[in-house]
Amino acid sequence: MVKKPTIPDDFSAIDFLRTRSLSSVVQAEIERMIVEGELTPNERVNENALAQQLGVSRGPIREACSALSAMGLIEVIPNRGFFVRALSDEEALDVSQARASIFACMAMVLAERVNDAQIAILRGLVDRMDEIVPTGEVSVYYPVNLEFHEQIARMSGNQRLAQIYLGLARELHIQRYRALSSGDVLHISNAEHRAILDAVAAHDPVLAFKVAQAHILNGIVRTRRAGKAVARKRRSDKGGDATAKNPARPRNSRTVTRSPA
């Protein structure tokens, strides 16, 4: 699950916020609300309501939403505001299957032409993700994960494949993020990354195709499990949680204390 911005017992709220910027704490909470389904696809992010709920001004809310927009969890519609990105389950499956085939093709092509400098870049990203895995911080892991996939797309040298792949990937941010947040799966995800790296580094295009495709298809399974977990949570909240009827104070909400200027 997404790690919630809790305050250690031996820290005051001010001490905690000195270690993390206010906007990053707000961002973590909005991430959690999206991934856990409290903010649903196509829903408008109500800046005023969130500011009141979290006990902050609208500034940190906007900063957090802008950061989440860059990650693909939120989209900005001019003159309307921030909205949670939406994609139906059927559309997500179609896009994921197309993405699996294209990613596999790019890995295959890269294995035939990769050089030592490129291998070093990919290895550095995989090693970095290995360092993040024990922390369980999906919000830290995810951007490095994106960079690994995007590097393979760029390094393949086929601009048309890369353009199509990156377009498909952008449509799936919420599903991919949610899948990585559903339990202890970061180590599995990065083991698959390392298998791709090893096949590419060995200049084995057939194996690179196989493991790259398997990585995306395995991600589809993780996404389905994550979606079912979110659906169960929504049903549980509607059935037995009185606070779910009050959108101003969701069950897991908390007040973020502002540190002094």
C-alpha positions as CSV (number, residue, x, y, z in Angstrom):
1,M,0.0,0.0,0.0
2,V,1.0,3.6,-0.3
3,K,2.9,4.7,2.8
4,K,0.8,7.2,4.7
5,P,2.4,10.4,6.0
6,T,2.4,9.5,9.7
7,I,4.3,11.3,12.4
8,P,6.7,9.2,14.5
9,D,5.9,9.0,18.2
10,D,9.1,10.9,19.2
11,F,8.6,13.7,16.7
12,S,6.4,16.7,17.0
13,A,4.4,17.7,14.0
14,I,6.8,20.6,13.4
15,D,9.9,18.3,13.7
16,F,8.3,16.0,11.1
17,L,7.5,18.8,8.6
18,R,11.1,20.1,8.9
19,T,12.2,16.7,7.4
20,R,9.6,16.8,4.6
21,S,8.2,19.8,2.8
22,L,4.5,20.6,3.3
23,S,3.7,20.0,-0.3
24,S,5.3,16.6,-0.3
25,V,3.2,15.6,2.8
26,V,0.1,16.8,1.0
27,Q,1.2,15.0,-2.2
28,A,1.6,11.7,-0.3
29,E,-1.9,12.0,1.1
30,I,-3.5,12.9,-2.3
31,E,-1.6,10.0,-3.8
32,R,-3.1,7.7,-1.2
33,M,-6.6,9.0,-1.8
34,I,-6.2,8.3,-5.6
35,V,-4.6,4.9,-5.2
36,E,-7.1,3.7,-2.6
37,G,-10.1,5.0,-4.5
38,E,-11.2,7.8,-2.3
39,L,-10.7,10.1,-5.3
40,T,-12.2,8.3,-8.3
41,P,-11.4,8.5,-12.0
42,N,-12.7,11.6,-13.7
43,E,-13.4,13.2,-10.3
44,R,-12.5,16.8,-10.0
45,V,-10.0,17.6,-7.3
46,N,-11.7,20.1,-5.0
47,E,-8.9,22.3,-3.9
48,N,-10.9,24.2,-1.3
49,A,-12.3,21.0,0.3
50,L,-8.9,19.4,0.4
51,A,-7.3,22.5,1.9
52,Q,-9.9,22.5,4.6
53,Q,-9.7,18.8,5.2
54,L,-5.9,18.8,5.5
55,G,-5.6,22.1,7.3
56,V,-3.5,23.8,4.7
57,S,-3.9,26.7,2.2
58,R,-4.6,26.0,-1.4
59,G,-1.0,26.6,-2.4
60,P,0.4,23.3,-1.2
61,I,-2.7,21.6,-2.7
62,R,-1.9,23.1,-6.1
63,E,1.8,22.2,-5.8
64,A,1.0,18.6,-5.0
65,C,-1.5,18.3,-7.8
66,S,1.0,19.8,-10.3
67,A,3.6,17.2,-9.2
68,L,1.0,14.4,-9.5
69,S,0.1,15.7,-13.0
70,A,3.7,15.3,-14.0
71,M,3.5,11.7,-12.8
72,G,0.3,11.1,-14.7
73,L,-2.0,10.5,-11.8
74,I,-3.9,13.8,-12.3
75,E,-4.7,15.7,-15.5
76,V,-5.1,19.4,-15.8
77,I,-8.1,20.7,-17.9
78,P,-7.7,24.4,-18.7
79,N,-10.2,26.6,-17.1
80,R,-11.7,23.7,-15.1
81,G,-9.0,22.5,-12.8
82,F,-7.4,19.2,-11.7
83,F,-9.1,15.8,-12.4
84,V,-8.1,12.3,-11.6
85,R,-7.1,10.5,-14.8
86,A,-9.6,7.9,-16.0
87,L,-9.5,4.7,-18.1
88,S,-12.0,1.8,-18.1
89,D,-10.8,-1.7,-17.2
90,E,-11.4,-2.9,-20.8
91,E,-9.5,0.1,-22.2
92,A,-6.7,-0.5,-19.7
93,L,-6.4,-4.1,-20.7
94,D,-6.2,-3.3,-24.4
95,V,-3.6,-0.6,-23.9
96,S,-1.6,-2.9,-21.6
97,Q,-1.5,-5.7,-24.1
98,A,-0.4,-3.3,-26.8
99,R,2.2,-1.9,-24.5
100,A,3.6,-5.3,-23.7
101,S,4.2,-6.2,-27.4
102,I,5.8,-2.8,-28.2
103,F,8.0,-2.9,-25.1
104,A,9.2,-6.4,-26.0
105,C,10.0,-5.3,-29.5
106,M,12.1,-2.3,-28.2
107,A,14.0,-4.5,-25.8
108,M,14.7,-7.0,-28.6
109,V,16.0,-4.2,-30.8
110,L,18.1,-2.7,-28.0
111,A,19.7,-6.1,-27.2
112,E,21.1,-6.2,-30.8
113,R,22.6,-2.7,-30.6
114,V,23.2,-1.8,-26.9
115,N,26.6,-0.4,-25.9
116,D,28.5,-0.4,-22.6
117,A,27.5,3.2,-21.8
118,Q,23.8,2.4,-22.2
119,I,24.1,-0.8,-20.1
120,A,25.7,1.3,-17.4
121,I,22.8,3.7,-17.4
122,L,20.2,0.9,-17.2
123,R,22.2,-0.9,-14.4
124,G,22.4,2.3,-12.4
125,L,18.6,2.7,-12.5
126,V,18.0,-1.0,-11.5
127,D,20.5,-0.6,-8.7
128,R,18.8,2.5,-7.5
129,M,15.4,0.8,-7.5
130,D,17.0,-2.0,-5.4
131,E,18.0,0.6,-2.9
132,I,14.4,2.0,-2.7
133,V,12.6,-1.4,-2.5
134,P,13.2,-2.0,1.3
135,T,11.7,1.4,2.1
136,G,8.4,0.5,0.3
137,E,8.2,4.2,-0.9
138,V,6.2,3.8,-4.1
139,S,6.3,7.5,-4.8
140,V,10.1,7.3,-4.8
141,Y,10.3,4.0,-6.7
142,Y,7.8,4.9,-9.4
143,P,9.7,7.8,-11.2
144,V,12.9,5.6,-11.4
145,N,10.7,2.8,-12.8
146,L,9.4,5.2,-15.4
147,E,12.9,6.3,-16.3
148,F,14.1,2.7,-16.8
149,H,11.2,2.0,-19.2
150,E,11.7,5.3,-21.0
151,Q,15.5,4.7,-21.4
152,I,14.8,1.4,-23.1
153,A,12.4,3.2,-25.4
154,R,14.9,5.9,-26.3
155,M,17.9,3.6,-26.6
156,S,16.1,1.3,-29.0
157,G,16.7,3.9,-31.7
158,N,13.2,3.5,-33.2
159,Q,11.5,6.8,-32.7
160,R,8.1,5.6,-33.9
161,L,8.0,2.7,-31.5
162,A,9.2,4.9,-28.7
163,Q,6.6,7.5,-29.4
164,I,3.8,4.9,-29.5
165,Y,5.0,3.2,-26.4
166,L,5.3,6.4,-24.3
167,G,1.8,7.5,-25.4
168,L,0.4,4.1,-24.2
169,A,2.4,4.3,-21.0
170,R,1.0,7.7,-20.1
171,E,-2.6,6.3,-20.3
172,L,-1.8,3.7,-17.7
173,H,-0.2,5.7,-14.9
174,I,-2.9,5.2,-12.3
175,Q,-3.1,1.4,-13.0
176,R,0.6,1.0,-12.9
177,Y,1.1,3.0,-9.7
178,R,-1.8,1.2,-8.0
179,A,-0.3,-2.2,-8.9
180,L,3.0,-1.2,-7.4
181,S,1.2,0.0,-4.3
182,S,-0.7,-3.3,-3.7
183,G,1.3,-5.1,-1.1
184,D,5.0,-6.1,-1.2
185,V,5.6,-6.2,-4.9
186,L,8.4,-3.7,-5.5
187,H,11.1,-6.5,-5.2
188,I,9.2,-8.6,-7.8
189,S,8.9,-5.7,-10.2
190,N,12.6,-4.9,-10.0
191,A,13.6,-8.5,-10.3
192,E,11.9,-8.4,-13.6
193,H,13.7,-5.2,-14.5
194,R,17.0,-6.9,-13.7
195,A,16.1,-9.9,-15.9
196,I,15.5,-7.5,-18.8
197,L,18.8,-5.7,-18.1
198,D,20.7,-9.1,-18.1
199,A,19.1,-10.2,-21.4
200,V,19.9,-6.9,-23.1
201,A,23.4,-6.8,-21.7
202,A,24.0,-10.4,-22.9
203,H,22.9,-9.2,-26.4
204,D,20.2,-11.9,-26.5
205,P,17.3,-10.4,-28.4
206,V,15.0,-13.5,-28.1
207,L,15.4,-13.6,-24.3
208,A,15.1,-9.8,-24.1
209,F,11.8,-10.0,-26.0
210,K,10.5,-12.8,-23.7
211,V,11.3,-11.2,-20.4
212,A,10.2,-7.7,-21.4
213,Q,6.9,-9.0,-22.6
214,A,6.5,-11.1,-19.4
215,H,7.2,-8.1,-17.2
216,I,4.3,-6.1,-18.7
217,L,1.9,-9.0,-18.7
218,N,2.8,-9.8,-15.1
219,G,2.0,-6.1,-14.4
220,I,-1.5,-6.6,-15.9
221,V,-2.1,-9.4,-13.3
222,R,-0.8,-7.1,-10.5
223,T,-3.1,-4.4,-11.8
224,R,-6.2,-6.6,-11.7
225,R,-5.4,-7.7,-8.1
226,A,-5.0,-4.0,-7.1
227,G,-8.3,-3.1,-8.8
228,K,-10.1,-5.8,-7.0
229,A,-8.6,-4.7,-3.7
230,V,-9.8,-1.1,-4.3
231,A,-13.3,-2.3,-5.2
232,R,-13.5,-4.4,-2.0
233,K,-12.4,-1.4,0.0
234,R,-15.0,0.9,-1.6
235,R,-17.8,-1.7,-0.8
236,S,-16.5,-2.0,2.8
237,D,-16.5,1.7,3.2
238,K,-20.0,2.1,1.9
239,G,-21.4,-0.7,3.9
240,G,-20.0,-0.2,7.3
241,D,-18.1,3.1,7.6
242,A,-20.3,6.0,8.7
243,T,-17.5,8.5,7.8
244,A,-17.7,7.4,4.2
245,K,-21.0,9.3,4.0
246,N,-19.2,12.5,4.8
247,P,-17.0,13.4,1.9
248,A,-15.5,16.3,3.8
249,R,-13.7,14.0,6.3
250,P,-12.8,10.6,4.7
251,R,-11.9,7.7,6.9
252,N,-8.2,8.0,6.6
253,S,-7.9,11.7,6.4
254,R,-5.6,13.7,8.7
255,T,-4.8,17.3,9.4
256,V,-1.4,18.4,8.2
257,T,0.1,20.9,10.6
258,R,1.9,23.9,9.0
259,S,5.4,24.6,10.1
260,P,6.4,28.2,10.8
261,A,7.7,30.2,8.0
